[in-house]
């Protein structure tokens, strides 16, 4: 399909305005799913108002973790330090740059902080779409390719979800996309590497991008094409990538050490599961456990990618193959490397129960950026390539490749069931996809006729010229059919996705926001609350929080049963505590706000405690129950009073 090691090819003249503005105009399509979701969230808050003490808040998030960063932002704005409990610094919030951004949100008094956070997320998501489109346009010398990449990212469901979720993915996506945009050309600017470093401070997993940039720079040397001296990448590029990687990771470790005395954030200690590569090397875990989990990784990755692009997955992967590093564009090569290295590095060094599919895949949103770039690169360049029409069977091959799933099932039965359901849903309405194929045929016939007529008028009667025009016309028709059918499918499904996000907001509001509001109204200002899922409780109660999972104080980890787990340990086993932690100096609680299903041993011990030991009142002071769901973590939450806890 391609004739060289680079994407760039002579292109017809187009205005600079179109080349610069097309990706940004395409990015505006993000506002449609965002508007639907924001409206659905508002309706959800109206439904939950009666269940919340003091009425519904101005805005809410679809996950509890978002409120954790709100607490850090509020304390930073008040000058109370980088801390969840004011005046006691900690490293539980791993996205340092996102917390600092929210400090600016809480320093202003014009907008409600939660609404302002959502607006910031939308702006950052728009910037990510626009910058990515600009980068792809530069790589391919095609404004059309840039617009497709921008549109593909804007219509990715997890991007719209994260824009309103109050978390860090939009900031990470914007920084990485900006780095790709300003890092185009054979000599990427130092500012591009600095942006990649900042992306790590917005999401620690993004620190892997700098080593990947180093790998892309090394692979670019394998491109043997001769370039003018002024276009050759400097030999120092690899050294600069290495220095930025070491400096950024070292600075992050130093920041955590200054905050909590440990170069690794407390969240890493609390949530990273067993059988990491470090555990195997130190003898704390068996190699077989690591290999078993790695065996499931390809299927989790495939399912994640299928959720992201569906029947357009094969075109996106083909496009990523085009974005290999070259001497002319070394930095773009980190995108295909990212697709494999990012999930592999996460599974080797930071395994946890929060995998690629957790919470709409927010921890792996960079993979969505890579797929969008690949889709734009392929569909934007396809009409300019000889023999491009021969790719048509490959572009419609996704259903056949997906059928291989049935021949080689994954290790995890639940994952197999989930993928089969998603595949059936995607393929149940074949009419749209077949309509796309029919549209491609009609457009191809029309464009071939128009091209042949123009060629005959100009006297271009050679068979080679007519064949070339026909192939390019067919490729263009295929691009239009795929793009239109894919975009319409995405837009048609957005109302249902918006309702799902609204339902998540309602669940979080009824359980966690309501509990935080109740604690604020019914407990002393000096009370210490022992809690799991501390975000909304800490934000609305403004009480001192003892996190039962160990995020805020590493001493809790010593009391957690099965802290090192075993691959087969249940979530409750990894979370449960001994009642002894209540007597630890500085950890005593006046109240517990917890999921009783997670802490059966703790509640059993407290209920049968001997005289003089901390005791628990038998009846919960406050209880909330929601239907079974994957969002809140459990269906029942209690608030219990502790007597003689200190």
Secondary structure, 3 states (H helix, E strand, C coil): CCCCCCCCCCCCCCCHHHHHHHHHHHHCCHHHHHHHHHHHHHHHHHHHHHHCCCCCCCCCCCCCHHHHHHHHHHHHHCCCCCCCECCECCCCCCCHHHHHHHHHHHHCCCCCHHHHHHHHHHHHHHHHHHHHHHHHHHHHCCHHHHHHHHHHHHCCHHHHHHHHCCCCHHHHHHHHHHHHHHCCCCCCCHHHHHHHHHHHHHCHHHHHHHHHHHHHHHHHCCCCCCCCHHHCCCCHHHHHHHHHHHHHHHHHHHHHHHHHCCCCCHHHHHHECCCCHHHHHHCCCCHHHHHHHHHHHHHHHHHHHHHHHHHHHHHHHHHHHHCCCCCCCCHHHHHHHHHHHHHHHHHHHCCECCCCCCCCCHHHHHHHHHHHHHHHHHHHHHHHCCCHHHHHHHHCCHHHHHCHHHHCCCCCHHHHHHHHHHHHHHHHCHHHHHHHHHHHHHHHHHHHHHHHHHHHHCCCCCHHHHHHHHHHHHHHHHHHHHHHHHHHHHHHHHHHHHHHHHHHHHHHHHHHHHHHHHHHHHCCCCCEEEECCCHHHHHHHCCEEEECCCCCCCHHHHHECCCCCCCCCCHHHHHCECHHHHHCCCCCCCEEEECHHHCHHHHHHHHCCCCCCCEECCCCCEEEECCCCCCCCCCEEEEEEEECCC
